């Protein structure tokens, strides 16, 4: 029987792209999919098979330097998005209510209030590390053991920081506005009946401690033609993908360092800037370095021997999917835990941005490419990703959850 699903996500490529293949899979099964997002994501959501409803987002106006280091500011940005989403959903979809919500965890405030307001089931999509009583992704990002930390803190803060109270207050106001009787902490901290985690359980911190409410489906990869196309270079030089993702990508110095590191070396670098820097600002490029705003990383990684990444979860999952070792250069609190996990599992190494020079990058690339143990462990994770199920399993889980909820 055909059902109506409403996907909800703010305009961040690292959060939208992981669920597009699930949209396509559900649509292919005959379901109707509506996607609530910002205008900037409307085209790719529509191409995935959804009917798009847009809301007035201000996400891209945020100060991402503050996002990288200030959890209170990040919560405020996401609550602003949630407020705008709720206003649009109730105004435009109240007469065409879906059977089930599928929401990105970053806008859980909107979705959990809306699901209660409409009295419908909901599924959470987690495109980062999941959290439970044994591991907190928020704590791992913003509460390192020290400024020079190399792993998540073992302990959580003994006292809640001030921004937690402010966040609770805003959640309470949203509940009151939409007639939801739940307490703010119940909305924020609930463990929903189903969370789709787009990483394999083997990569998740404390993965063995998560129960059946968490389905570790791994990366959900579908058509990526909206990112352009890419042709492998002639010759037999090992290909290295270099990317800072689609958010923290305005570090011209990083890309200049990479150009100099690869200049004259026996590797072919494919650099994607995500539109964060002007290609012309990087100067004359050597013949073994190509620079693009966007290309489908999955296409490059099919040929790549290594990936140099900011350790954003999307890029890391794409690298694991192809069994590609990594050199991680995490420039923000959001990405450090992922880089630490890559190193902990022996899938590559981590360089601090403060230590990044052409020489240190060359040393890191040479070391990782020459380590057969890294290659072997990367291949094991590739197999784990394949076995996780991806978009097809995600759609199965959503359908089963909806059937149980009726």
HELIX and SHEET records of a PDB file:
HELIX    1   1 UNK A   13  UNK A   28  1                                  16    
HELIX    2   2 UNK A   39  UNK A   41  5                                   3    
HELIX    3   3 UNK A   42  UNK A   47  1                                   6    
HELIX    4   4 UNK A   59  UNK A   61  5                                   3    
HELIX    5   5 UNK A   64  UNK A   67  1                                   4    
HELIX    6   6 UNK A   71  UNK A   92  1                                  22    
HELIX    7   7 UNK A   94  UNK A   96  5                                   3    
HELIX    8   8 UNK A  105  UNK A  107  5                                   3    
HELIX    9   9 UNK A  108  UNK A  118  1                                  11    
HELIX   10  10 UNK A  137  UNK A  142  1                                   6    
HELIX   11  11 UNK A  162  UNK A  177  1                                  16    
HELIX   12  12 UNK A  184  UNK A  189  1                                   6    
HELIX   13  13 UNK A  207  UNK A  209  5                                   3    
HELIX   14  14 UNK A  225  UNK A  227  5                                   3    
HELIX   15  15 UNK A  252  UNK A  262  1                                  11    
HELIX   16  16 UNK A  279  UNK A  282  5                                   4    
HELIX   17  17 UNK A  297  UNK A  301  1                                   5    
HELIX   18  18 UNK A  313  UNK A  322  1                                  10    
HELIX   19  19 UNK A  333  UNK A  344  1                                  12    
HELIX   20  20 UNK A  353  UNK A  355  5                                   3    
HELIX   21  21 UNK A  358  UNK A  369  1                                  12    
HELIX   22  22 UNK A  372  UNK A  388  1                                  17    
HELIX   23  23 UNK A  390  UNK A  405  1                                  16    
SHEET    1   A 7 UNK A  51  UNK A  54  0                                        
SHEET    2   A 7 UNK A  32  UNK A  37  1                                        
SHEET    3   A 7 UNK A   4  UNK A   8  1                                        
SHEET    4   A 7 UNK A 100  UNK A 104  1                                        
SHEET    5   A 7 UNK A 121  UNK A 126  1                                        
SHEET    6   A 7 UNK A 195  UNK A 197  1                                        
SHEET    7   A 7 UNK A 214  UNK A 216  1                                        
SHEET    1   B 6 UNK A 289  UNK A 292  0                                        
SHEET    2   B 6 UNK A 267  UNK A 272  1                                        
SHEET    3   B 6 UNK A 238  UNK A 243  1                                        
SHEET    4   B 6 UNK A 304  UNK A 309  1                                        
SHEET    5   B 6 UNK A 325  UNK A 328  1                                        
SHEET    6   B 6 UNK A 348  UNK A 350  1                                        
END                                                                             
